[in-house]
Amino acid sequence: MELDARKAKLVREILTEVNNIELLEKISKYLHKHLQQTMNRPCQFTVEELEQVLEQSQEDIKKGNISTHEDMVKEVFSKFR
């Protein structure tokens, strides 16, 4: 089934089968969350942008602006506990 036909089928199912505002809100939230995640995919950098990030990282290392792996793990666990 091609994309337009699947979209139409989904819309028909929602219009005929969803008779509950809570379910409709859940569907809407899920759709918006999914669309937002796909729009903000990682690794969408140009080569030039990646080179700039690498240069900045190397400068930070030279200046001593670094954290150990252990420090980073502690910070992450403290935020998500």
PyMOL Python script that loads the backbone (N, CA, C, O; Angstrom):
from pymol import cmd

cmd.read_pdbstr("""\
ATOM      1  N   MET A   1       0.864  -1.178   0.000  1.00  0.00           N
ATOM      2  CA  MET A   1       0.000   0.000   0.000  1.00  0.00           C
ATOM      3  C   MET A   1       0.909   1.241   0.000  1.00  0.00           C
ATOM      4  O   MET A   1       1.845   1.323   0.796  1.00  0.00           O
ATOM      5  N   GLU A   2       0.640   2.178  -0.871  1.00  0.00           N
ATOM      6  CA  GLU A   2       1.491   3.356  -0.934  1.00  0.00           C
ATOM      7  C   GLU A   2       1.176   4.321   0.205  1.00  0.00           C
ATOM      8  O   GLU A   2       0.174   4.172   0.904  1.00  0.00           O
ATOM      9  N   LEU A   3       2.037   5.298   0.376  1.00  0.00           N
ATOM     10  CA  LEU A   3       1.967   6.208   1.520  1.00  0.00           C
ATOM     11  C   LEU A   3       0.631   6.939   1.622  1.00  0.00           C
ATOM     12  O   LEU A   3       0.030   6.964   2.697  1.00  0.00           O
ATOM     13  N   ASP A   4       0.163   7.521   0.550  1.00  0.00           N
ATOM     14  CA  ASP A   4      -1.100   8.275   0.618  1.00  0.00           C
ATOM     15  C   ASP A   4      -2.280   7.387   1.004  1.00  0.00           C
ATOM     16  O   ASP A   4      -3.161   7.811   1.752  1.00  0.00           O
ATOM     17  N   ALA A   5      -2.296   6.185   0.509  1.00  0.00           N
ATOM     18  CA  ALA A   5      -3.378   5.259   0.847  1.00  0.00           C
ATOM     19  C   ALA A   5      -3.311   4.882   2.328  1.00  0.00           C
ATOM     20  O   ALA A   5      -4.346   4.785   2.987  1.00  0.00           O
ATOM     21  N   ARG A   6      -2.110   4.671   2.852  1.00  0.00           N
ATOM     22  CA  ARG A   6      -1.976   4.332   4.279  1.00  0.00           C
ATOM     23  C   ARG A   6      -2.388   5.494   5.159  1.00  0.00           C
ATOM     24  O   ARG A   6      -3.029   5.297   6.191  1.00  0.00           O
ATOM     25  N   LYS A   7      -2.022   6.719   4.757  1.00  0.00           N
ATOM     26  CA  LYS A   7      -2.431   7.902   5.527  1.00  0.00           C
ATOM     27  C   LYS A   7      -3.955   8.015   5.551  1.00  0.00           C
ATOM     28  O   LYS A   7      -4.556   8.257   6.598  1.00  0.00           O
ATOM     29  N   ALA A   8      -4.568   7.836   4.383  1.00  0.00           N
ATOM     30  CA  ALA A   8      -6.033   7.931   4.294  1.00  0.00           C
ATOM     31  C   ALA A   8      -6.692   6.867   5.168  1.00  0.00           C
ATOM     32  O   ALA A   8      -7.687   7.136   5.840  1.00  0.00           O
ATOM     33  N   LYS A   9      -6.129   5.654   5.153  1.00  0.00           N
ATOM     34  CA  LYS A   9      -6.687   4.574   5.968  1.00  0.00           C
ATOM     35  C   LYS A   9      -6.587   4.917   7.450  1.00  0.00           C
ATOM     36  O   LYS A   9      -7.535   4.699   8.204  1.00  0.00           O
ATOM     37  N   LEU A  10      -5.447   5.449   7.866  1.00  0.00           N
ATOM     38  CA  LEU A  10      -5.275   5.825   9.269  1.00  0.00           C
ATOM     39  C   LEU A  10      -6.261   6.915   9.669  1.00  0.00           C
ATOM     40  O   LEU A  10      -6.859   6.844  10.743  1.00  0.00           O
ATOM     41  N   VAL A  11      -6.433   7.906   8.832  1.00  0.00           N
ATOM     42  CA  VAL A  11      -7.382   8.979   9.126  1.00  0.00           C
ATOM     43  C   VAL A  11      -8.795   8.422   9.247  1.00  0.00           C
ATOM     44  O   VAL A  11      -9.533   8.793  10.160  1.00  0.00           O
ATOM     45  N   ARG A  12      -9.178   7.531   8.329  1.00  0.00           N
ATOM     46  CA  ARG A  12     -10.516   6.917   8.411  1.00  0.00           C
ATOM     47  C   ARG A  12     -10.682   6.142   9.712  1.00  0.00           C
ATOM     48  O   ARG A  12     -11.727   6.224  10.358  1.00  0.00           O
ATOM     49  N   GLU A  13      -9.649   5.386  10.097  1.00  0.00           N
ATOM     50  CA  GLU A  13      -9.728   4.618  11.349  1.00  0.00           C
ATOM     51  C   GLU A  13      -9.895   5.549  12.543  1.00  0.00           C
ATOM     52  O   GLU A  13     -10.699   5.279  13.436  1.00  0.00           O
ATOM     53  N   ILE A  14      -9.153   6.624  12.563  1.00  0.00           N
ATOM     54  CA  ILE A  14      -9.274   7.569  13.677  1.00  0.00           C
ATOM     55  C   ILE A  14     -10.675   8.178  13.699  1.00  0.00           C
ATOM     56  O   ILE A  14     -11.298   8.273  14.757  1.00  0.00           O
ATOM     57  N   LEU A  15     -11.163   8.587  12.541  1.00  0.00           N
ATOM     58  CA  LEU A  15     -12.484   9.218  12.479  1.00  0.00           C
ATOM     59  C   LEU A  15     -13.610   8.269  12.859  1.00  0.00           C
ATOM     60  O   LEU A  15     -14.588   8.693  13.474  1.00  0.00           O
ATOM     61  N   THR A  16     -13.491   6.993  12.506  1.00  0.00           N
ATOM     62  CA  THR A  16     -14.596   6.068  12.767  1.00  0.00           C
ATOM     63  C   THR A  16     -14.450   5.307  14.080  1.00  0.00           C
ATOM     64  O   THR A  16     -15.454   4.974  14.709  1.00  0.00           O
ATOM     65  N   GLU A  17     -13.229   5.027  14.501  1.00  0.00           N
ATOM     66  CA  GLU A  17     -13.032   4.149  15.655  1.00  0.00           C
ATOM     67  C   GLU A  17     -12.739   4.878  16.963  1.00  0.00           C
ATOM     68  O   GLU A  17     -13.039   4.351  18.035  1.00  0.00           O
ATOM     69  N   VAL A  18     -12.171   6.057  16.902  1.00  0.00           N
ATOM     70  CA  VAL A  18     -11.788   6.758  18.133  1.00  0.00           C
ATOM     71  C   VAL A  18     -12.953   7.618  18.587  1.00  0.00           C
ATOM     72  O   VAL A  18     -13.292   8.625  17.965  1.00  0.00           O
ATOM     73  N   ASN A  19     -13.558   7.191  19.690  1.00  0.00           N
ATOM     74  CA  ASN A  19     -14.710   7.905  20.249  1.00  0.00           C
ATOM     75  C   ASN A  19     -14.424   8.361  21.672  1.00  0.00           C
ATOM     76  O   ASN A  19     -15.334   8.504  22.488  1.00  0.00           O
ATOM     77  N   ASN A  20     -13.157   8.584  21.955  1.00  0.00           N
ATOM     78  CA  ASN A  20     -12.745   8.845  23.321  1.00  0.00           C
ATOM     79  C   ASN A  20     -11.669   9.931  23.272  1.00  0.00           C
ATOM     80  O   ASN A  20     -10.638   9.754  22.623  1.00  0.00           O
ATOM     81  N   ILE A  21     -11.903  11.045  23.952  1.00  0.00           N
ATOM     82  CA  ILE A  21     -10.985  12.189  23.905  1.00  0.00           C
ATOM     83  C   ILE A  21      -9.604  11.839  24.454  1.00  0.00           C
ATOM     84  O   ILE A  21      -8.593  12.331  23.955  1.00  0.00           O
ATOM     85  N   GLU A  22      -9.562  10.991  25.477  1.00  0.00           N
ATOM     86  CA  GLU A  22      -8.272  10.623  26.065  1.00  0.00           C
ATOM     87  C   GLU A  22      -7.403   9.858  25.061  1.00  0.00           C
ATOM     88  O   GLU A  22      -6.204  10.111  24.943  1.00  0.00           O
ATOM     89  N   LEU A  23      -8.018   8.929  24.348  1.00  0.00           N
ATOM     90  CA  LEU A  23      -7.275   8.178  23.338  1.00  0.00           C
ATOM     91  C   LEU A  23      -6.816   9.096  22.215  1.00  0.00           C
ATOM     92  O   LEU A  23      -5.689   8.978  21.734  1.00  0.00           O
ATOM     93  N   LEU A  24      -7.677  10.003  21.801  1.00  0.00           N
ATOM     94  CA  LEU A  24      -7.315  10.951  20.756  1.00  0.00           C
ATOM     95  C   LEU A  24      -6.142  11.828  21.202  1.00  0.00           C
ATOM     96  O   LEU A  24      -5.246  12.115  20.408  1.00  0.00           O
ATOM     97  N   GLU A  25      -6.146  12.250  22.451  1.00  0.00           N
ATOM     98  CA  GLU A  25      -5.038  13.053  22.981  1.00  0.00           C
ATOM     99  C   GLU A  25      -3.743  12.240  23.004  1.00  0.00           C
ATOM    100  O   GLU A  25      -2.676  12.767  22.687  1.00  0.00           O
ATOM    101  N   LYS A  26      -3.828  10.965  23.376  1.00  0.00           N
ATOM    102  CA  LYS A  26      -2.636  10.111  23.389  1.00  0.00           C
ATOM    103  C   LYS A  26      -2.067   9.938  21.983  1.00  0.00           C
ATOM    104  O   LYS A  26      -0.855  10.000  21.782  1.00  0.00           O
ATOM    105  N   ILE A  27      -2.946   9.723  21.026  1.00  0.00           N
ATOM    106  CA  ILE A  27      -2.508   9.575  19.633  1.00  0.00           C
ATOM    107  C   ILE A  27      -1.822  10.861  19.174  1.00  0.00           C
ATOM    108  O   ILE A  27      -0.762  10.819  18.550  1.00  0.00           O
ATOM    109  N   SER A  28      -2.427  11.986  19.483  1.00  0.00           N
ATOM    110  CA  SER A  28      -1.882  13.273  19.079  1.00  0.00           C
ATOM    111  C   SER A  28      -0.519  13.525  19.718  1.00  0.00           C
ATOM    112  O   SER A  28       0.417  13.954  19.042  1.00  0.00           O
ATOM    113  N   LYS A  29      -0.406  13.257  21.027  1.00  0.00           N
ATOM    114  CA  LYS A  29       0.876  13.458  21.720  1.00  0.00           C
ATOM    115  C   LYS A  29       1.958  12.544  21.151  1.00  0.00           C
ATOM    116  O   LYS A  29       3.095  12.966  20.943  1.00  0.00           O
ATOM    117  N   TYR A  30       1.592  11.299  20.903  1.00  0.00           N
ATOM    118  CA  TYR A  30       2.562  10.359  20.340  1.00  0.00           C
ATOM    119  C   TYR A  30       3.041  10.837  18.973  1.00  0.00           C
ATOM    120  O   TYR A  30       4.237  10.809  18.683  1.00  0.00           O
ATOM    121  N   LEU A  31       2.112  11.272  18.146  1.00  0.00           N
ATOM    122  CA  LEU A  31       2.461  11.738  16.808  1.00  0.00           C
ATOM    123  C   LEU A  31       3.389  12.951  16.878  1.00  0.00           C
ATOM    124  O   LEU A  31       4.402  13.002  16.181  1.00  0.00           O
ATOM    125  N   HIS A  32       3.043  13.922  17.719  1.00  0.00           N
ATOM    126  CA  HIS A  32       3.866  15.127  17.832  1.00  0.00           C
ATOM    127  C   HIS A  32       5.250  14.803  18.390  1.00  0.00           C
ATOM    128  O   HIS A  32       6.250  15.353  17.931  1.00  0.00           O
ATOM    129  N   LYS A  33       5.307  13.922  19.367  1.00  0.00           N
ATOM    130  CA  LYS A  33       6.599  13.530  19.940  1.00  0.00           C
ATOM    131  C   LYS A  33       7.459  12.839  18.880  1.00  0.00           C
ATOM    132  O   LYS A  33       8.651  13.120  18.756  1.00  0.00           O
ATOM    133  N   HIS A  34       6.853  11.949  18.133  1.00  0.00           N
ATOM    134  CA  HIS A  34       7.584  11.232  17.086  1.00  0.00           C
ATOM    135  C   HIS A  34       8.091  12.195  16.005  1.00  0.00           C
ATOM    136  O   HIS A  34       9.239  12.100  15.573  1.00  0.00           O
ATOM    137  N   LEU A  35       7.235  13.111  15.578  1.00  0.00           N
ATOM    138  CA  LEU A  35       7.634  14.072  14.550  1.00  0.00           C
ATOM    139  C   LEU A  35       8.752  14.976  15.044  1.00  0.00           C
ATOM    140  O   LEU A  35       9.670  15.302  14.291  1.00  0.00           O
ATOM    141  N   GLN A  36       8.679  15.377  16.295  1.00  0.00           N
ATOM    142  CA  GLN A  36       9.716  16.228  16.868  1.00  0.00           C
ATOM    143  C   GLN A  36      11.044  15.486  16.933  1.00  0.00           C
ATOM    144  O   GLN A  36      12.086  16.070  16.638  1.00  0.00           O
ATOM    145  N   GLN A  37      11.027  14.229  17.309  1.00  0.00           N
ATOM    146  CA  GLN A  37      12.253  13.439  17.390  1.00  0.00           C
ATOM    147  C   GLN A  37      12.870  13.240  16.017  1.00  0.00           C
ATOM    148  O   GLN A  37      14.091  13.304  15.877  1.00  0.00           O
ATOM    149  N   THR A  38      12.058  13.002  15.011  1.00  0.00           N
ATOM    150  CA  THR A  38      12.615  12.771  13.686  1.00  0.00           C
ATOM    151  C   THR A  38      13.151  14.056  13.075  1.00  0.00           C
ATOM    152  O   THR A  38      14.036  14.013  12.221  1.00  0.00           O
ATOM    153  N   MET A  39      12.628  15.194  13.501  1.00  0.00           N
ATOM    154  CA  MET A  39      13.140  16.459  12.990  1.00  0.00           C
ATOM    155  C   MET A  39      14.464  16.832  13.639  1.00  0.00           C
ATOM    156  O   MET A  39      15.241  17.586  13.054  1.00  0.00           O
ATOM    157  N   ASN A  40      14.735  16.327  14.819  1.00  0.00           N
ATOM    158  CA  ASN A  40      15.943  16.668  15.563  1.00  0.00           C
ATOM    159  C   ASN A  40      16.927  15.512  15.591  1.00  0.00           C
ATOM    160  O   ASN A  40      17.566  15.268  16.614  1.00  0.00           O
ATOM    161  N   ARG A  41      17.055  14.810  14.497  1.00  0.00           N
ATOM    162  CA  ARG A  41      17.961  13.671  14.469  1.00  0.00           C
ATOM    163  C   ARG A  41      19.401  14.123  14.656  1.00  0.00           C
ATOM    164  O   ARG A  41      19.786  15.192  14.182  1.00  0.00           O
ATOM    165  N   PRO A  42      20.192  13.318  15.340  1.00  0.00           N
ATOM    166  CA  PRO A  42      21.603  13.670  15.528  1.00  0.00           C
ATOM    167  C   PRO A  42      22.397  13.457  14.237  1.00  0.00           C
ATOM    168  O   PRO A  42      21.902  12.881  13.268  1.00  0.00           O
ATOM    169  N   CYS A  43      23.614  13.927  14.253  1.00  0.00           N
ATOM    170  CA  CYS A  43      24.578  13.717  13.170  1.00  0.00           C
ATOM    171  C   CYS A  43      24.120  14.338  11.857  1.00  0.00           C
ATOM    172  O   CYS A  43      24.305  13.754  10.789  1.00  0.00           O
ATOM    173  N   GLN A  44      23.544  15.482  11.936  1.00  0.00           N
ATOM    174  CA  GLN A  44      23.153  16.183  10.727  1.00  0.00           C
ATOM    175  C   GLN A  44      24.069  17.406  10.557  1.00  0.00           C
ATOM    176  O   GLN A  44      23.599  18.532  10.396  1.00  0.00           O
ATOM    177  N   PHE A  45      25.374  17.158  10.598  1.00  0.00           N
ATOM    178  CA  PHE A  45      26.353  18.216  10.496  1.00  0.00           C
ATOM    179  C   PHE A  45      27.062  18.157   9.153  1.00  0.00           C
ATOM    180  O   PHE A  45      27.202  17.094   8.549  1.00  0.00           O
ATOM    181  N   THR A  46      27.501  19.312   8.705  1.00  0.00           N
ATOM    182  CA  THR A  46      28.347  19.328   7.514  1.00  0.00           C
ATOM    183  C   THR A  46      29.763  18.960   7.943  1.00  0.00           C
ATOM    184  O   THR A  46      30.074  18.960   9.134  1.00  0.00           O
ATOM    185  N   VAL A  47      30.605  18.653   6.989  1.00  0.00           N
ATOM    186  CA  VAL A  47      32.002  18.338   7.285  1.00  0.00           C
ATOM    187  C   VAL A  47      32.667  19.549   7.947  1.00  0.00           C
ATOM    188  O   VAL A  47      33.456  19.398   8.880  1.00  0.00           O
ATOM    189  N   GLU A  48      32.349  20.731   7.464  1.00  0.00           N
ATOM    190  CA  GLU A  48      32.931  21.952   8.026  1.00  0.00           C
ATOM    191  C   GLU A  48      32.525  22.131   9.496  1.00  0.00           C
ATOM    192  O   GLU A  48      33.347  22.515  10.328  1.00  0.00           O
ATOM    193  N   GLU A  49      31.265  21.853   9.805  1.00  0.00           N
ATOM    194  CA  GLU A  49      30.808  21.965  11.194  1.00  0.00           C
ATOM    195  C   GLU A  49      31.531  20.961  12.086  1.00  0.00           C
ATOM    196  O   GLU A  49      31.922  21.290  13.206  1.00  0.00           O
ATOM    197  N   LEU A  50      31.704  19.753  11.594  1.00  0.00           N
ATOM    198  CA  LEU A  50      32.414  18.746  12.375  1.00  0.00           C
ATOM    199  C   LEU A  50      33.866  19.142  12.593  1.00  0.00           C
ATOM    200  O   LEU A  50      34.414  18.921  13.673  1.00  0.00           O
ATOM    201  N   GLU A  51      34.494  19.725  11.576  1.00  0.00           N
ATOM    202  CA  GLU A  51      35.867  20.193  11.724  1.00  0.00           C
ATOM    203  C   GLU A  51      35.963  21.292  12.770  1.00  0.00           C
ATOM    204  O   GLU A  51      36.926  21.327  13.536  1.00  0.00           O
ATOM    205  N   GLN A  52      34.980  22.195  12.818  1.00  0.00           N
ATOM    206  CA  GLN A  52      34.954  23.257  13.829  1.00  0.00           C
ATOM    207  C   GLN A  52      34.818  22.675  15.229  1.00  0.00           C
ATOM    208  O   GLN A  52      35.492  23.120  16.158  1.00  0.00           O
ATOM    209  N   VAL A  53      33.953  21.685  15.381  1.00  0.00           N
ATOM    210  CA  VAL A  53      33.774  21.038  16.687  1.00  0.00           C
ATOM    211  C   VAL A  53      35.068  20.357  17.114  1.00  0.00           C
ATOM    212  O   VAL A  53      35.456  20.435  18.279  1.00  0.00           O
ATOM    213  N   LEU A  54      35.727  19.698  16.186  1.00  0.00           N
ATOM    214  CA  LEU A  54      36.991  19.028  16.487  1.00  0.00           C
ATOM    215  C   LEU A  54      38.055  20.041  16.899  1.00  0.00           C
ATOM    216  O   LEU A  54      38.777  19.819  17.871  1.00  0.00           O
ATOM    217  N   GLU A  55      38.156  21.143  16.174  1.00  0.00           N
ATOM    218  CA  GLU A  55      39.123  22.182  16.525  1.00  0.00           C
ATOM    219  C   GLU A  55      38.851  22.742  17.917  1.00  0.00           C
ATOM    220  O   GLU A  55      39.774  22.934  18.709  1.00  0.00           O
ATOM    221  N   GLN A  56      37.568  23.002  18.211  1.00  0.00           N
ATOM    222  CA  GLN A  56      37.210  23.533  19.530  1.00  0.00           C
ATOM    223  C   GLN A  56      37.541  22.525  20.623  1.00  0.00           C
ATOM    224  O   GLN A  56      38.016  22.901  21.695  1.00  0.00           O
ATOM    225  N   SER A  57      37.295  21.259  20.358  1.00  0.00           N
ATOM    226  CA  SER A  57      37.605  20.219  21.337  1.00  0.00           C
ATOM    227  C   SER A  57      39.100  20.146  21.604  1.00  0.00           C
ATOM    228  O   SER A  57      39.526  19.997  22.749  1.00  0.00           O
ATOM    229  N   GLN A  58      39.890  20.250  20.548  1.00  0.00           N
ATOM    230  CA  GLN A  58      41.346  20.215  20.717  1.00  0.00           C
ATOM    231  C   GLN A  58      41.838  21.419  21.509  1.00  0.00           C
ATOM    232  O   GLN A  58      42.754  21.290  22.322  1.00  0.00           O
ATOM    233  N   GLU A  59      41.240  22.595  21.283  1.00  0.00           N
ATOM    234  CA  GLU A  59      41.590  23.783  22.063  1.00  0.00           C
ATOM    235  C   GLU A  59      41.228  23.593  23.527  1.00  0.00           C
ATOM    236  O   GLU A  59      42.004  23.959  24.411  1.00  0.00           O
ATOM    237  N   ASP A  60      40.066  23.029  23.789  1.00  0.00           N
ATOM    238  CA  ASP A  60      39.644  22.772  25.170  1.00  0.00           C
ATOM    239  C   ASP A  60      40.627  21.844  25.874  1.00  0.00           C
ATOM    240  O   ASP A  60      40.969  22.064  27.036  1.00  0.00           O
ATOM    241  N   ILE A  61      41.078  20.815  25.180  1.00  0.00           N
ATOM    242  CA  ILE A  61      42.045  19.880  25.770  1.00  0.00           C
ATOM    243  C   ILE A  61      43.334  20.608  26.116  1.00  0.00           C
ATOM    244  O   ILE A  61      43.877  20.419  27.204  1.00  0.00           O
ATOM    245  N   LYS A  62      43.834  21.443  25.201  1.00  0.00           N
ATOM    246  CA  LYS A  62      45.076  22.193  25.445  1.00  0.00           C
ATOM    247  C   LYS A  62      44.942  23.120  26.646  1.00  0.00           C
ATOM    248  O   LYS A  62      45.897  23.309  27.399  1.00  0.00           O
ATOM    249  N   LYS A  63      43.732  23.709  26.828  1.00  0.00           N
ATOM    250  CA  LYS A  63      43.489  24.636  27.934  1.00  0.00           C
ATOM    251  C   LYS A  63      43.183  23.911  29.240  1.00  0.00           C
ATOM    252  O   LYS A  63      43.088  24.542  30.293  1.00  0.00           O
ATOM    253  N   GLY A  64      43.030  22.591  29.179  1.00  0.00           N
ATOM    254  CA  GLY A  64      42.719  21.826  30.384  1.00  0.00           C
ATOM    255  C   GLY A  64      41.241  21.781  30.714  1.00  0.00           C
ATOM    256  O   GLY A  64      40.865  21.368  31.811  1.00  0.00           O
ATOM    257  N   ASN A  65      40.401  22.196  29.790  1.00  0.00           N
ATOM    258  CA  ASN A  65      38.944  22.158  29.991  1.00  0.00           C
ATOM    259  C   ASN A  65      38.433  20.757  29.657  1.00  0.00           C
ATOM    260  O   ASN A  65      37.798  20.540  28.625  1.00  0.00           O
ATOM    261  N   ILE A  66      38.718  19.834  30.536  1.00  0.00           N
ATOM    262  CA  ILE A  66      38.337  18.445  30.294  1.00  0.00           C
ATOM    263  C   ILE A  66      37.706  17.853  31.539  1.00  0.00           C
ATOM    264  O   ILE A  66      37.857  18.388  32.638  1.00  0.00           O
ATOM    265  N   SER A  67      37.009  16.762  31.365  1.00  0.00           N
ATOM    266  CA  SER A  67      36.443  15.992  32.467  1.00  0.00           C
ATOM    267  C   SER A  67      36.825  14.534  32.253  1.00  0.00           C
ATOM    268  O   SER A  67      36.910  14.064  31.118  1.00  0.00           O
ATOM    269  N   THR A  68      37.049  13.835  33.336  1.00  0.00           N
ATOM    270  CA  THR A  68      37.352  12.420  33.212  1.00  0.00           C
ATOM    271  C   THR A  68      36.066  11.651  32.937  1.00  0.00           C
ATOM    272  O   THR A  68      34.963  12.147  33.166  1.00  0.00           O
ATOM    273  N   HIS A  69      36.229  10.464  32.453  1.00  0.00           N
ATOM    274  CA  HIS A  69      35.075   9.600  32.216  1.00  0.00           C
ATOM    275  C   HIS A  69      34.319   9.384  33.529  1.00  0.00           C
ATOM    276  O   HIS A  69      33.089   9.412  33.562  1.00  0.00           O
ATOM    277  N   GLU A  70      35.062   9.173  34.590  1.00  0.00           N
ATOM    278  CA  GLU A  70      34.446   8.935  35.902  1.00  0.00           C
ATOM    279  C   GLU A  70      33.607  10.147  36.333  1.00  0.00           C
ATOM    280  O   GLU A  70      32.500   9.983  36.846  1.00  0.00           O
ATOM    281  N   ASP A  71      34.124  11.345  36.127  1.00  0.00           N
ATOM    282  CA  ASP A  71      33.364  12.558  36.477  1.00  0.00           C
ATOM    283  C   ASP A  71      32.073  12.654  35.668  1.00  0.00           C
ATOM    284  O   ASP A  71      31.023  13.016  36.199  1.00  0.00           O
ATOM    285  N   MET A  72      32.158  12.331  34.392  1.00  0.00           N
ATOM    286  CA  MET A  72      30.976  12.393  33.540  1.00  0.00           C
ATOM    287  C   MET A  72      29.926  11.364  33.962  1.00  0.00           C
ATOM    288  O   MET A  72      28.732  11.663  33.976  1.00  0.00           O
ATOM    289  N   VAL A  73      30.365  10.173  34.300  1.00  0.00           N
ATOM    290  CA  VAL A  73      29.432   9.140  34.754  1.00  0.00           C
ATOM    291  C   VAL A  73      28.733   9.592  36.030  1.00  0.00           C
ATOM    292  O   VAL A  73      27.520   9.434  36.167  1.00  0.00           O
ATOM    293  N   LYS A  74      29.494  10.152  36.962  1.00  0.00           N
ATOM    294  CA  LYS A  74      28.901  10.647  38.211  1.00  0.00           C
ATOM    295  C   LYS A  74      27.871  11.741  37.928  1.00  0.00           C
ATOM    296  O   LYS A  74      26.793  11.752  38.522  1.00  0.00           O
ATOM    297  N   GLU A  75      28.206  12.660  37.021  1.00  0.00           N
ATOM    298  CA  GLU A  75      27.287  13.746  36.698  1.00  0.00           C
ATOM    299  C   GLU A  75      26.003  13.213  36.071  1.00  0.00           C
ATOM    300  O   GLU A  75      24.910  13.646  36.437  1.00  0.00           O
ATOM    301  N   VAL A  76      26.121  12.292  35.145  1.00  0.00           N
ATOM    302  CA  VAL A  76      24.944  11.736  34.495  1.00  0.00           C
ATOM    303  C   VAL A  76      24.069  11.006  35.503  1.00  0.00           C
ATOM    304  O   VAL A  76      22.853  11.200  35.526  1.00  0.00           O
ATOM    305  N   PHE A  77      24.684  10.158  36.346  1.00  0.00           N
ATOM    306  CA  PHE A  77      23.889   9.414  37.318  1.00  0.00           C
ATOM    307  C   PHE A  77      23.237  10.336  38.346  1.00  0.00           C
ATOM    308  O   PHE A  77      22.136  10.050  38.816  1.00  0.00           O
ATOM    309  N   SER A  78      23.893  11.426  38.696  1.00  0.00           N
ATOM    310  CA  SER A  78      23.291  12.350  39.673  1.00  0.00           C
ATOM    311  C   SER A  78      22.076  13.058  39.082  1.00  0.00           C
ATOM    312  O   SER A  78      21.140  13.381  39.814  1.00  0.00           O
ATOM    313  N   LYS A  79      22.073  13.304  37.780  1.00  0.00           N
ATOM    314  CA  LYS A  79      20.952  13.982  37.135  1.00  0.00           C
ATOM    315  C   LYS A  79      19.754  13.077  36.915  1.00  0.00           C
ATOM    316  O   LYS A  79      18.613  13.540  36.916  1.00  0.00           O
ATOM    317  N   PHE A  80      20.007  11.792  36.727  1.00  0.00           N
ATOM    318  CA  PHE A  80      18.920  10.885  36.329  1.00  0.00           C
ATOM    319  C   PHE A  80      18.551   9.872  37.396  1.00  0.00           C
ATOM    320  O   PHE A  80      17.985   8.823  37.088  1.00  0.00           O
ATOM    321  N   ARG A  81      18.853  10.164  38.596  1.00  0.00           N
ATOM    322  CA  ARG A  81      18.425   9.271  39.684  1.00  0.00           C
ATOM    323  C   ARG A  81      17.163   9.727  40.298  1.00  0.00           C
ATOM    324  O   ARG A  81      16.662   9.092  41.226  1.00  0.00           O
TER     325      ARG A  81
END
""", "prot")
cmd.dss("prot")
cmd.show_as("cartoon", "prot")
cmd.util.cbc("prot")
cmd.orient("prot")
